[in-house]
Amino acid sequence: MKWHPDRTLHLVVWLYAAVHLLLAAELPLAAHEAHYTLYAREPALSYLDHPPLAAWLQIPVVLVTHADFALRLVPISLSIIALYTLARLTRVVYSGDSTWLPVISVLVLEGTLIFHGSMTLSPDSPLLPLALGTVLATIRSLERDRWIDWLLLGVIVGLAGLAKYTAVTLAFSIAAIAILRRGWRILLPGRLWVTGMVALTMISPVLWWNWQHDWATVDFHADYQFEDIQAWSLPAFVRSSVEQLLYYSPLLIIGGLGALWVRWRENGRAVLAGREGVLIAFVLPVLVLYGLTALESRASPHWSMLGWLLLIPVLASWLVAAWRRRPALRALTWLSGTASVALLVSLPLLASPLITWPDFRHPARQLIGWAEASDRAVTLLESLPSKGFPGSPVLLARNWHHAGLLAWYAPDVPVMNLFHDLNPYNLKTGYSDQNTWGVLVYPRLDPEPRGADLTRDFDCRPIEALPTYYGRSLVQVFHFYACYSRMPDQASGRVVSPGR
């Protein structure tokens, strides 16, 4: 059978989908999945940590079923859309080049470790296809310059803003490339203003929610993301760079930056001309911003995802053009390709309960056992003595990630966070106080309970432990504690008003 680019594209996309559907059927929810799915169960205009689009997209599924596998169908569908949109963008930008470029682009993306997390719901799930669509819509708007195209661009950018706050880089890139192509007159009232007003209207639910909650999102990200920022650190930058190589593959990081350098060396400032220039204008702000945060020791690997994603077509074009005359590039491609194929083959094996791992070493250990632990904790609540405390006991968690998992798997029992920091769960449920008592669920990679420093606000004693297994592998032990508040009459902690 003769290989054809379009048929091959469908093959690699749906092979990816099949692997991830298999993983979705095997593995329970991760903490962030439960977190966003809880949002879907209680819809709102926005939320403390992220805009609402990911949760909104999950609402139809939650109305029908709470099965873990079904909750993966939305993110897997979005990842398939992202793959096809990436192929379309590659074909549009390099329409005169090899017809195999879209396939190469998709293979490069599928070869990254981080994209395999796209089977789980997160704000990046809708952001990736929307960002790719934004670049396509920008090219169309600049070339055709019709009101309808600029209007559609505003809708797509607005949806991206409803997905994740980092979509703001898309708006800056649109403005920058429009000024480069049309001059400063583009800033006069006209089509670009229509794009901006439409996008602003689209994100108005987020603005309205934050106005109602005293701009709590700003406070949360200022505290949560930047509280530990120190001076620039070269070791921190090196550490982040190594993480990038692992999460995105050496081919994409080294080859992608090499492709940018070659384009700049060959064309200088003219590199921003044409359709490829539009693409590069969307890449640079993300990578520069990530580099600055990496120097300040506050960079998460996924923060750079948009930059590397949009750089893939540039890399694919350079790979084809330089393949015969650059042996180092061929070696890098084969190295990354071999690692990526090994990863794709090993993922189902890693998730299989048939393989035995050493105790507490299973790669999926943080996902296993939460449903069983939640059920056991609810049973323990029924026999917990009140010791004179009023009201009913609750389930307790040591952070808001654990609280989300407990709340998802034990929906009929109140769940509270022990600590009083500003976080999405505390904002929704309120803070524990002098009347709070219940069962703390604490997973550990240790069969022995933690005896001290659980919390200064509660007296806690261990009452039971639940080892959890995946196949024959001991993955973690859930420890249960009977906890009673020792806070004074007025609980300390930051209070954020629920509304004006």
C-alpha positions in Angstrom: 0.0 0.0 0.0 1.3 3.4 -1.0 1.5 5.8 2.0 -0.5 9.0 1.4 0.0 12.1 3.7 -3.7 12.5 4.5 -4.3 8.9 5.3 -1.2 8.8 7.4 -2.3 11.9 9.3 -5.6 10.2 10.2 -3.7 7.1 11.2 -1.3 8.9 13.6 -4.1 11.0 15.2 -6.4 8.1 15.8 -3.6 5.9 17.1 -2.9 8.6 19.6 -6.6 8.7 20.5 -6.8 4.9 20.9 -3.8 4.8 23.3 -5.3 7.6 25.4 -8.8 6.0 25.5 -7.1 2.9 26.8 -5.3 4.9 29.5 -8.5 6.7 30.3 -10.3 3.4 30.9 -7.5 2.2 33.2 -6.6 5.1 35.4 -8.7 7.0 38.0 -8.9 10.8 38.1 -6.0 13.0 39.0 -6.4 15.8 41.5 -6.7 18.5 38.9 -9.3 16.5 37.0 -11.5 16.2 40.1 -11.0 19.9 40.8 -12.3 21.1 37.4 -15.0 18.5 37.3 -16.3 19.7 40.7 -16.5 23.1 39.0 -18.7 21.6 36.3 -21.0 20.2 39.0 -21.4 23.7 40.4 -21.3 26.1 37.4 -20.3 29.7 37.9 -19.2 32.7 35.8 -15.6 32.1 36.8 -13.4 30.5 39.5 -10.6 31.6 41.7 -7.7 29.9 40.0 -8.8 29.8 36.4 -11.4 31.0 33.9 -14.5 28.8 33.4 -14.3 27.3 29.9 -12.8 23.9 30.9 -15.5 23.4 33.5 -18.3 24.6 31.2 -17.3 22.1 28.6 -17.6 19.3 31.2 -21.1 20.2 32.3 -23.0 18.1 29.7 -21.0 15.0 30.8 -21.5 15.6 34.5 -25.3 15.9 33.9 -25.3 12.4 32.4 -22.7 10.4 34.3 -19.9 10.6 36.9 -17.9 7.7 35.5 -14.1 8.5 35.4 -13.8 7.3 31.8 -16.6 9.5 30.5 -15.0 12.5 32.1 -11.9 12.0 29.9 -13.9 12.1 26.7 -14.0 15.9 26.5 -10.2 16.5 26.9 -9.4 13.6 24.5 -11.7 15.1 22.0 -10.1 18.5 22.4 -6.7 17.0 21.9 -7.8 15.4 18.7 -9.1 18.8 17.5 -5.8 20.3 18.5 -3.9 17.8 16.4 -6.0 18.4 13.3 -5.8 22.1 13.8 -2.0 22.0 14.1 -2.0 20.0 10.8 -4.2 22.6 9.1 -2.0 25.5 10.4 1.1 23.8 9.1 -0.5 23.3 5.7 -1.7 27.0 5.6 1.7 28.5 6.6 3.8 26.2 4.3 1.4 25.7 1.5 4.2 25.4 -1.1 6.3 22.9 0.8 6.1 19.2 1.3 2.7 17.7 1.8 4.1 15.6 4.6 4.7 18.7 6.8 1.4 18.4 8.6 2.1 14.7 9.5 5.6 15.7 10.8 4.1 18.4 12.9 1.6 16.1 14.5 4.3 13.4 15.1 6.5 16.0 16.9 3.6 17.0 19.2 2.6 13.4 19.9 6.3 12.8 20.7 6.2 15.2 23.7 5.6 13.7 27.2 3.5 16.7 28.3 0.9 16.3 25.5 0.1 12.8 26.7 -1.4 14.6 29.8 -4.0 16.0 27.4 -6.3 13.0 28.2 -7.0 14.8 31.5 -9.1 17.9 31.7 -7.3 21.2 32.5 -7.5 24.8 31.2 -4.9 23.9 28.6 -7.4 21.4 27.0 -9.5 24.0 25.3 -6.6 26.6 25.1 -4.5 24.6 22.7 -7.0 24.2 19.8 -8.1 27.8 20.4 -4.6 29.2 20.2 -3.9 27.3 17.0 -7.3 28.7 15.7 -6.2 32.2 16.7 -3.1 32.0 14.5 -5.2 30.8 11.6 -7.8 33.5 12.1 -5.1 36.2 12.4 -3.6 35.1 9.0 -7.0 35.2 7.4 -7.8 38.6 8.9 -4.6 40.2 7.8 -4.8 38.8 4.3 -8.5 39.2 3.5 -9.1 42.2 5.8 -12.9 41.7 6.1 -15.0 42.8 9.0 -16.3 39.2 9.5 -12.8 37.8 9.8 -11.8 40.3 12.4 -15.1 39.6 14.2 -14.4 35.9 14.2 -10.8 36.5 15.4 -12.3 38.4 18.4 -14.6 35.4 19.2 -11.7 32.9 19.2 -9.4 35.1 21.3 -12.3 35.7 23.7 -12.9 31.9 24.0 -9.1 31.5 24.6 -9.4 34.1 27.4 -12.2 32.1 28.9 -9.9 29.0 28.9 -6.7 30.4 30.6 -5.2 33.7 31.6 -2.0 33.1 29.6 -4.1 33.7 26.5 -3.3 37.3 27.1 -0.1 36.7 25.1 -2.3 35.9 22.1 -3.8 39.4 22.2 -0.3 41.1 22.5 0.9 39.0 19.5 -2.1 40.0 17.4 -1.5 43.7 18.1 2.2 43.4 17.4 1.9 41.7 14.1 -0.9 44.0 13.0 1.2 47.0 13.8 4.2 45.5 11.9 2.0 44.8 8.8 -0.2 47.9 8.8 1.7 50.5 10.8 0.5 52.4 13.8 -2.7 53.5 11.9 -4.1 50.1 12.7 -4.6 51.3 16.3 -7.1 53.9 15.1 -10.8 52.9 15.6 -11.5 50.1 13.0 -11.3 46.4 12.5 -8.7 45.7 15.2 -10.9 47.5 17.7 -13.8 45.3 16.8 -11.6 42.3 17.6 -10.7 43.7 20.9 -14.2 44.7 21.9 -15.6 41.3 20.9 -12.9 39.5 22.9 -13.5 41.8 25.9 -17.2 41.0 25.7 -16.5 37.3 25.6 -14.4 37.4 28.8 -16.9 39.6 30.6 -18.1 36.7 32.8 -14.6 36.5 34.3 -14.4 40.2 34.9 -17.9 40.3 36.5 -17.1 37.4 38.8 -13.9 39.0 39.9 -15.6 42.3 40.5 -18.1 40.5 42.7 -15.3 38.8 44.6 -13.1 41.8 45.2 -10.6 40.7 42.5 -9.8 37.6 44.4 -8.1 36.0 41.4 -5.5 38.7 41.4 -4.7 38.1 45.1 -4.7 34.3 44.6 -2.2 34.3 41.8 0.0 37.0 43.4 0.2 34.8 46.6 0.2 31.3 45.1 2.4 31.8 42.0 4.8 34.5 43.1 5.1 34.4 46.9 8.5 32.7 46.8 10.1 34.7 44.0 13.8 35.4 44.6 16.5 37.1 42.6 17.4 35.7 39.2 19.1 32.3 39.5 21.1 30.6 36.8 20.8 27.2 38.4 17.0 27.6 38.5 17.1 28.5 34.8 19.2 25.4 34.0 16.9 23.2 36.1 13.8 24.5 34.2 15.6 24.0 30.9 16.3 20.4 31.7 12.6 20.0 32.6 11.7 21.5 29.2 13.9 18.9 27.4 12.2 16.1 29.3 8.6 17.3 28.9 8.8 18.5 25.3 11.6 16.4 23.8 15.1 17.4 22.7 14.0 17.6 19.1 11.4 20.3 19.8 13.5 22.4 22.2 16.9 22.2 20.6 15.6 21.8 17.0 12.9 24.4 17.5 15.3 27.0 18.8 17.7 26.0 16.0 15.0 26.6 13.4 14.3 30.1 14.9 18.0 30.9 14.8 18.4 29.8 11.2 15.4 31.8 10.1 16.7 34.9 11.9 20.2 34.5 10.5 18.9 34.1 6.9 16.2 36.8 7.0 16.9 39.2 9.9 13.9 41.3 10.8 12.2 40.1 7.6 11.6 36.8 9.4 8.3 38.3 10.6 7.1 38.7 7.0 4.6 36.3 5.5 2.6 33.7 7.2 5.6 32.2 8.9 6.2 35.6 10.5 2.7 35.6 12.0 3.4 32.2 13.5 6.8 33.4 15.0 5.1 36.5 16.4 2.9 34.3 18.5 5.9 32.1 19.6 8.3 34.7 20.9 6.2 36.4 23.7 5.4 33.1 25.3 9.0 31.8 25.3 10.4 35.2 26.5 7.9 35.3 29.3 8.7 31.7 30.3 12.4 32.4 30.3 12.0 35.3 32.7 9.9 33.2 35.1 12.4 30.4 34.8 15.2 32.8 35.9 13.1 33.6 39.0 12.6 30.0 40.0 8.8 30.1 39.5 8.3 28.4 36.1 6.0 25.3 35.7 6.7 23.2 32.6 3.3 23.8 31.1 3.7 27.6 31.1 5.7 27.4 27.9 3.3 25.0 26.1 1.8 27.6 23.7 5.2 28.7 22.6 6.5 25.3 21.8 3.2 24.2 20.2 3.2 27.1 17.8 6.9 26.6 17.0 6.3 23.1 15.7 5.4 24.0 12.1 8.6 26.1 11.9 10.6 23.1 13.1 8.8 20.7 10.7 9.6 23.0 7.8 13.3 23.3 8.8 13.6 19.5 9.3 12.5 18.8 5.7 14.7 21.6 4.3 17.8 20.7 6.2 17.5 16.9 6.6 20.1 15.9 4.0 22.8 18.5 4.8 22.6 18.4 8.7 23.7 15.1 10.2 23.4 16.5 13.7 19.7 17.3 13.0 19.1 13.7 11.8 20.8 12.3 14.9 18.7 14.5 17.1 15.5 13.4 15.3 16.3 9.7 15.6 17.2 10.1 19.3 13.9 12.0 20.1 11.9 9.8 17.8 13.1 6.6 19.4 12.4 7.9 22.9 8.9 9.1 21.8 8.0 5.7 20.3 9.3 4.0 23.5 7.1 6.3 25.5 4.0 5.6 23.4 4.5 1.9 23.7 5.3 2.0 27.4 2.4 4.2 28.6 -0.3 1.4 28.4 2.2 -0.9 30.1 2.9 1.6 32.9 -0.8 1.9 33.5 -1.4 -1.9 33.5 -2.1 -3.5 36.8 -0.3 -6.7 35.5 3.1 -5.2 36.0 4.5 -5.2 39.6 6.4 -2.2 40.9 8.4 -1.9 44.1 6.4 -0.5 47.0 5.5 3.2 46.6 7.3 3.4 43.3 4.3 3.0 40.9 4.2 6.0 38.4 0.5 6.4 38.9 0.6 6.2 42.7 -0.9 9.6 43.3 -4.1 8.6 41.4 -4.8 5.3 43.0 -7.1 4.6 45.9 -9.1 7.9 46.4 -12.5 6.3 45.8 -11.9 3.5 48.3 -10.3 5.9 50.8 -13.3 8.3 50.5 -15.8 5.5 51.1 -13.8 4.3 54.2 -13.6 7.8 55.6 -17.3 8.3 55.3 -17.8 5.0 57.2 -15.4 6.1 59.9 -17.4 9.3 60.3 -20.5 7.4 61.4 -18.7 6.0 64.5 -16.6 9.1 65.4 -17.4 10.4 68.9 -18.4 14.1 69.0 -16.6 14.8 72.3 -19.1 17.6 72.9 -18.5 19.3 69.5 -21.7 20.7 67.9 -23.0 19.8 64.5 -22.0 16.9 62.2 -18.5 15.7 61.5 -16.8 16.5 58.1 -14.0 15.0 56.0 -10.8 16.9 56.3 -7.9 17.4 53.9 -4.4 18.9 54.2 -4.6 20.8 51.0 -7.2 21.9 48.4 -6.0 19.2 45.9 -6.9 16.4 48.3 -10.1 18.2 49.2 -11.2 18.2 45.6 -10.7 14.4 45.3 -12.6 13.7 48.5 -15.4 16.0 47.5 -15.7 14.3 44.1 -15.8 10.7 45.5 -17.8 11.5 48.6 -20.3 14.1 47.2 -22.8 13.8 50.1 -20.4 14.6 52.9 -19.0 18.1 53.6 -15.2 18.3 53.0 -13.0 21.1 54.5 -9.4 22.1 54.2 -7.4 22.2 57.5 -5.5 25.3 56.5 -6.7 28.8 56.0 -4.8 30.0 53.0 -6.7 31.6 50.1 -7.4 28.8 47.7 -10.3 27.7 45.4 -11.7 25.1 47.9 -11.7 27.4 50.9 -13.4 30.2 48.9 -16.2 27.8 48.0 -16.8 26.0 51.3 -15.5 28.5 53.9 -12.9 28.0 56.6 -12.7 25.5 59.3 -13.3 27.0 62.8 -13.6 26.2 66.5 -16.6 23.9 65.8 -15.0 21.8 63.1 -14.4 18.1 63.8 -14.1 15.0 61.6 -11.9 12.5 59.9 -8.7 13.6 58.2 -7.6 11.6 55.1 -3.9 11.8 54.5 -2.1 9.7 51.8 1.5 8.9 52.5 4.2 6.8 50.9 4.8 5.3 54.2 3.0 2.6 56.2 3.5 4.6 59.4 1.2 7.5 60.3 2.7 10.9 60.7 2.7 11.6 64.4 3.5 15.3 64.6 3.1 18.6 62.8 -0.1 17.7 61.0 -1.6 21.1 61.9 -1.4 23.5 64.7 -5.2 24.1 64.7 -6.4 20.6 65.4 -5.8 17.7 67.8 -5.4 14.7 65.6 -4.9 11.0 66.4 -4.5 8.2 64.0 -7.4 5.7 63.9 -6.8 3.5 60.9 -4.7 3.0 57.8 -5.8 1.7 54.3 -3.0 0.3 52.1 -4.0 0.7 48.4 -2.8 -1.6 45.7 -2.7 -1.5 41.9 -2.6 -5.1 40.9 0.1 -6.5 43.2 1.9 -3.2 43.7 1.5 -1.3 47.0 1.2 2.3 45.7 0.4 4.4 48.9 -1.2 4.2 52.3 -4.2 6.3 53.3 -4.0 7.3 57.0 -7.2 8.3 58.8 -7.1 10.6 61.8 -9.8 11.7 64.2 -9.4 15.5 64.4 -11.0 18.1 66.7 -10.5 21.8 66.5 -8.5 23.6 69.1 -8.9 27.0 67.6 -10.2 29.9 69.7 -13.8 31.2 69.2 -12.7 33.4 66.3 -10.9 31.3 63.7 -7.9 33.0 62.2 -7.5 33.1 58.4 -8.1 35.2 55.5 -11.7 35.8 54.6 -12.7 36.8 51.1 -16.2 38.1 50.7 -18.5 35.9 48.6 -20.0 38.8 46.8 -20.7 42.5 46.9 
